[in-house]
Amino acid sequence: MRKFVFAAVAALLAVPAAAQQPPPPKLLVVISVDQFSADLFDEYRAQFTAGLARLSEGTVFRNGYQAHANTETCPGHSTILTGDHPARTGIIGNSWIDQSIARADKTVYCAEDPSAPGSSHSHYALSAMQLRVPTLGELTKARWPASRNVAVAGKDRAAVMMSGHRADQRWFWDGGRFATDLSVRQPPSIAVTNAAVARLLAAPSPALEAPPFCASKAQPIAVAGHAPVGTGAFARSAGDADAFEGSPAFDGAILTAAAGLTHDMRLGQGSAPDLLSIGLSATDYVGHYYGTEGQEMCLNLIELDREIGDFLSYLDSTGVDYAVVLTADHGGQDLPERARLHGVADAQRVDPALAASAVSKAIAADLGLTAPLLFGDSMGDIYVNRSLSSADQARVLAQALRIYRAHPQVEAVFTRDDLERVPVPAGSPDTWSLIERARASFDPQRSGDFVVILKPHVTPIGHVTKSVATHGSPWDYDRRVPILFWRPGFRGATVAAPADTVDIMPTLAALIDLPIAAGSVDGHCLDGTPAFCPQP
């Protein structure tokens, strides 16, 4: 697929080399690889030979952090180009409960306008309105009106959170094609890419050939209620869009769309710096469908390295002076069945009795009330039903706290009162306590009445359906992500000291000489990168 899609648009992407490159880069490229943990980066770094190997020649913060507790896609993407933690961005999860809205569906999607007629959390009117702070692209456009803010991603929420409220072009995968929520003219390359992907989907795809390193990871892992995983190689039947999304071919299509937008808009060739945000989603789907330590993830990352290499080669051909940052919205852990085989003795699936619906029924029976009393999942934000009297809300909350805190799979439970008493944390994220991590995810208007934190290695999937593994915890396997800064001609080093994804935005701002007022964002400029960090 990699060669197919690039070949399909090769003529379109051919551009003459630029004659001169000014000192600050004219194009910032920010790549987020969904569910690309620092553990995976460390494990595979020696195997990379193309794009990821090239980026690794820059400054590598191998201990980057999505520092907050609720390590989901939307909150993670909201930190990368705002410089702020979810407590300030307002993006506390992929969704949350708002019992005050008029519609029957009280769940709000993170990139939704819930006031739009007919919008629901599953069939929503896409919007950046939930994001409470500006992105780097917005600030750049405010300083230089000619600057372009462009995003393309496999998930709409990734594109929205990285581009924000003032995007010039924003494209995301939507049911077999790239679509946009903006009232903009479709660039020619999007039509070309969509046509190429449609032809690809219409034909079956053979299994990828596993190199020896990946073949050594091929071990079938039995999962109750699910087909064994661990030995897949991404063979795909004609028309199987789900299998396409959960394969390296998906990221190839996203990068092709990004290259096409770069060509059509002549990004990096104007009078002001441009920003191109790219959200690569295949690694997340592979992690969910197959786990992180089988042949599937190995093949995916080897192909991702090649795809990024092709994309960087295309950028080289434009002659544009560009700089790249690569990071992730969160990490992830392997499925517990394989983790136990690899020596993680406490790896297990969550007890279904911890689901908010199950606890709600138990409390209703004890207190003689009618369910539902609680809304939420088995971890994270849990909400008490506001239609209850104040006295009954207090009774339900007290009972829920007793149940959750007594369960052997629960590490901690924090109430909103607990969290409101804790200052928003600062400093090195590797030293943050559990309640500080939870505080960084807390918004008083959107967060639950209490937060449940499961113990390490408890996977919050009780009954397996499509996904066998996931993320979302405050533990470092979900928080720790790589942060790579690279620019042609700049050679950096691997840095062991912790960094935070909120540091990316102010670092890039310094790189293009965009002033950021002290204290206006949570992050700070990172020394040792291509940026010259101003002294406070």
N, C-alpha and C positions, 0 to 999 in steps of 0.2 A: 504494500500500500504506500509505503514511504516514497518509493521511486515513482509509483503510478501517479499520485496526486501532484507531486512536484513537476513531473513531466507534463501533466495535463495543463499546467499554467506556465510552463517555462517561457514560452514566447511572450506572454503577458508581462512577466516579471523582468525581462531583459531591459536594463536601463544603463545609460552612460555613467561613467564614474564622475564624481564631483571633482572640481578642480582644486578646491582648497578646503581645509578643515580648520575652523576657529578653535581657540583654546578650550572654552567650555563645550561639552558635547552638544550637538544640535538635536540629538534624539536620545531620550531615556527609554530603555526597554526594561520593563519589570515583569518577570515571569514568576508566577506562583504555581507550584506543582502540588496539587491537592493530595494530602496524606503522605507527603514525602518527609518522613521523620529523619532526624539526625542519625538515628540508629541505622536506617537504610543507607543513608549517604556514606557513613563510615564503613559499612559492610561492603559496599559496591565500589567505592572510590577507586580502588586499584584496578577494577575491571573496565572503567570508563576510558575510551580512547578517542572520543569525538567531542561533541559539544560540552558535556559536563566535565570532561577532562580539561578542555580549554578554559572554561570558567573557573576551574579549580586552580588555575595559575594566577588568579587574582587574589584578593583578600578573602579568605574563607573563615567565617566565624562558625566553627563546627558545633559550638554550644549556643546557638541562637534559641530564643524562647518565644513562643506564643504564651505569654506569662500568665494569662487568666485561667480560670478553672474550667469554664464551659468550652472545651476545645472542639468546636464545630466549624463548619465551612464558612458560614456568614460572619460570625464574630472574628474569625481569623483573618478573613479578607478585609474586614473593616479596619484592622490595625495597620495594614501594610503601607498604605498611602495616605493615611490621616495623621499618623504619628501619635495616635491615642489608643488607650485601652477601651474595652467595651463599656466600662463604667462611664466613659465620656462620649463614645460614639453612639451609645444607646442600643447597640446591636448585641443583645445579651445571648442570643441563640439563633438557630435557623428559624425558630418561631417562638411565640410566647402566647400566654393567655391574657386577653383584655376583656374582663367581664362587663366593662362599661359600654362596649359598642352595641349598637342597636340590633345588629343582625344575629340570627340564631347561632351561627358559627363564631365562637368567641376566640378561636385560634387565629393569630395574625402572623402571616409570613413576613420574614425580615425585609423582603424587597417588594412589599405590597402597598398599594393605596387602599386601605379598607373602606374608605368613603366612596370609592367608585362603585356605581350601580352594578350589582351582580358579582362583585369580587368576593372570593372566599380564599381560605388559606391554600387550597389545592387548585383552584381555578381563579387566578388572581389577576388584578390589574397591576402590572409591573411598575415599580416606582422606586426612586431613591429617597422618598420622603422620610423614611424611618431613620436614615442616617443623619445624625444631629450635628456633624462637624464637616468642614470642607476637606476635599482631597487635594493632593499635590497638583493634580491636573487643573482643578478649579483655581487654586492660588496662582498657578502659572499663567492661566488665562487672564486673571485679574491684573497681573503685573504686565503681561505682554499679550494684548488682545489677539494678536496674530497666531499665538500658540494653539496647537491642536491637541485635544485630549481624546484619545481613541482607546477602545477596549474590545477584546474578543476573547471568548471563554467557552468552555464546555458547559458551564452552569450559568444561568442568568444572574444569580446572586453574586457570583464572583465578578462578573463584568460590572454590575451595578456598584458594588462596594468599592471596587478599585477605581472607577471613573467618577462616581458621585453624581452631583446634580447638574453639571454643565459638561456633558460629553458631546463631542462633535460627531462621533460614530461609535455605536455600541452594538456588537453582534454576539450572539450566543446560540448554542445548539438548542433546537426546539423541534422535537419530533421528526428527526431525519433531515433537518436542514438548518442553516444559520438564519436567524431572524433578528429583528431589532424592535425595541419599544419606542424608538425615537421617530419623529416625523422628518426623516431625511431621505435623500435620494440614494437608492442602492448603488454602491460602487460596482463597476463591471466585474471586478474580481470575485465578489460574493456570488454573483450568478454563475460564474465559471466554476468556482469551488463547489457550489451546491450541485451543479450538473455532474461534476467529476465524482463527487461522493455518491450521488444517486446511481451512477453506473457501477460504482464499486459495490454498493449495497445490493444491487440487483443480481450480482453474481456470487457464487459460493467462493469461500476463501480457504485455501489449504492451511494445515497446521504449520507454524513456524518451526524451523530447524533449530534445535537447542544446542548451543555450544557446550563443550564439556563442563564448564563451570555451572551452567544452568541444569544440565542433565544430572549432575551430582545431587541436585536438590529435589529430584523427582521421586517422591514417596507418597503413595496414596494414603490419605488421612480420612478415616471414617468419621462421619458426623451424623448423629441420630436425626432422622427425618430429612436427610439431604444426601445428594450424591457425593461420593468421595471427592476430595479436592487434593491438589498438590502436584498433579502430573499433566495438567492441561497445557495446550500450546496454541490456543486461539484459532482453531479451525472454526469456520463459520458457515452456516447455511445461507443460501440466497434469501435476502429480505429480512434477516435477523438484526434489527437495529439495536436491540439490547446487547447482543453479543459484540456488536461493533463498538458501542460505548465502553464496554468493559474490555477493550483490547488496545494495544499500542497504536492501531490504525486511527483511533479517535484523536489522539494528540497530533498525529500527522496532519489530519484535516484542519485542526485548530491552528497549527503553525502555518499551514498553507494559506488559510484565511488571513492570518496576521501579515504574512509576506505580501499578499495581494493588496491589503489596505495600505501597507507601507508604499507600495508602488503607485496605487491610484491617487493617494493623497500627497505623494511626494514628501513623506514624513522626513523630517530632518533636513529639508532643503529650503526652508523658508527663512524669514528674518528673525524668528523667535524659536526657542527650544520647544520640541514636541514631546509628548509622552504617549507611549504605546504600552498598555497593560495587557498581559496574556495570562489567562487562567487555564492551565492544563489539568484535565479532570480524570484521565484514564487511570492514573495510579490509585486514586481513591476508589473507583469502581472495582479495580483488580483487588485492592486490599479488602474491600467488603465481601466480594464474591468468593475469593480464594484464600484470603489471609496474606500475610507479609513474608512468609519464609518458604514458600514452595517454588516450583519451577515457573509458575505463572508470573509471580512478581519479578523473578530474575529475568525472564524474557522481556517483560514490560520495561524494566529499567535499562536493559541493554539497547532496546529499540528507542527508548526515550533519549538516550545519549546520542544516538545516530540522528534522530529527528532534529534535536536542538542543534547538532552540528550542521545539518543541511540549512537550517534557518540562519545560523550565524554566517555561513558561507554566502547566503543570499544577501544579507546585510553588507558584507564585505564588498560585494559586487556593485552596490549602489554608490560607493565612495563616500557615504555619509559618515560623519564623526559621531559615533554612538557609544553609549555605555550601558551595561547590563547589570541588573540585580536579579538574582534567583533565590527564592525562599519557598516556604510552604505555609498553608493556612493552619495546619496542625499535623501531628504525627499519627501514630496508630499502633495497635498491638496485634499480635498474631492470634489466630483462633486458639482457644484454650486446649483443644484436643491435641494439637501439635505442640503447643507450648509445654504441656506436661511431658511429652516425649523428649523435649529439649531441656528438661531439668527445672522448669518453673512449676514447682510442686503445688503452689496455691492457685494456679490458673483454673478458673471455673466459670460456669455460666450463672447469671443472676437467678436467684430464686424468684419464680413468677409471683410469689406472694408479696413481693416488694412493689409490684406495679401499683400506681396510685389508685387505679380502679379496684384492685383487690383489697388494698388497705381501706379504701372508702367503704366497701361492702362490709368488712369486718367491723369498722367503727359504727356503721349504721345499725348493725345487729346489736352491738353492745349498748348503744345509747338510745335505741328506739327511734332513730331518725330514718328518713328516706334518702337513699343515694340518688345522684352522686353528691358526695361531700367534698371530694378532692379531685383536682385536675392536674395532670402531669404524667410523667413516666415513672421509671423505677429509680432514676437518679436525676440530679439537677433540680430545677425549680418546680416546686409543688405549691398549688394554690388551693386555698380553702374557699368553698362556695360562698359567694357574697350574698346570695339570696337568703341565707340563714340569718336568724337573729344574732345580735352581737354576743349574747350569752352562749348560743349554740356554736357559733364560730370559735369561741374560746374553748369550749369543751372539745370540739373536734380537733383543734390544733393541739391541745394538751395530750389527747389520746394518740394522735398521729406521731407526735414527738416521742412518746413512750414506745410505740411499736417500732418505729424506725431505729431509735437508738439502742433498742434491745436486740436487734437482729445481728447475727454473727458476721454477715457480709457487709455491714455498714461501718465505715470508719468514723464518720462525723455527721452531725446535723446542725446547721446554723439557721437560726431564725432571722427574719429581717431586722429585728431589734439588735441582734448580735452584730450583724453586718453594718448597720448604720453607726454603731459605736466605733468601728474600726476605720482609721484614716485610709484613703486610697494609697496603696503601697508605692514606694519608689525604691530606687537602688537596684542592686543586682538581683534579677528574678530567680536565680538558683537558690537564694536564701529565703525566699518568701515562705511564710507558714501557710497551712491549708486555708485558714480563714482569710489571709491576705490574698491568696489566689481567688477565693470566692468573692472577695470584695472587689477585685478588679473586673469581675463579671456582673456586678450588682448595679442595677438601676432602680431607684425607688418607685418609679412609675410603671415599670414593666416586669420587674422580678417577682418571684413567688413569695409566699408567706414564710417558706423555709426552703433550704437547699439540702439535698441528700448527697453525700459523697460516699461512694462504695469503696471498699478496700482495694488495694492494688491487685491487678490481674483478675478482677471480677468483670467479665464481659457482660454489658447490659443488654444482651440478647438471650432471653429465656427460651423461647420457642423458635427454632431456626426455620426460616422460610427461604428467602433469596440470599440474604446476607449471612455469612458465617462469622464475621469479625467486624469490629467497629472501633470507634474512638469516642472522645467527648469527656474524658476524665481530667482531673487536675494533676495526674501523675506524669512524670517526666517523659515516659514513652509517648505520651500524647502532646506534651508541651514543647519538647526539645526539637528544633528544626534547624537545618542549615541556613546560613545567610551568606551569599556569595556576591561580591562586588568585582566587576571586571570591566576593563577598558583597554582597547588596543594600545600596546606599548607600555602598559602599566603592569608591573609584576609585584604582587603582594606576597603574603605569607599566610600560613594557617595560624589562627588565633584561638587559643584554648579558653581565654577569658570569656565569660558570658556576655551576650548581647541580646537585645530585645527587638522584635519585629517593629515596634513603634519607633526604633532608631533609624529605620530605613528612610522614612520621609524627610526628616531634617538633614540627613546625610546627603540625599539627592538634591535637596534644596541648596545646600552649600555648594554642591558640585556645579550648579547652574547659576550661582550668585543670586539666589532668591532669598531675601531676608526673612527669617522666622523670628517673631518676637519671643524673647525669653519668657518661659512659663506658659506660652500659648498652646503647647502640645506636651504630651507626656514623655516623648522621646528626646534624644539628643544626638548630635552629630558624632559619628564614630571615626576616631582617628585611625590612620593606617589604611584608609580606603583611598580611591582616587580623588575624594573631596578634600578641600582645605577647610578644616573646621574652624570657624571663628572663635576667638577666645571670649569667654563670658565677661 
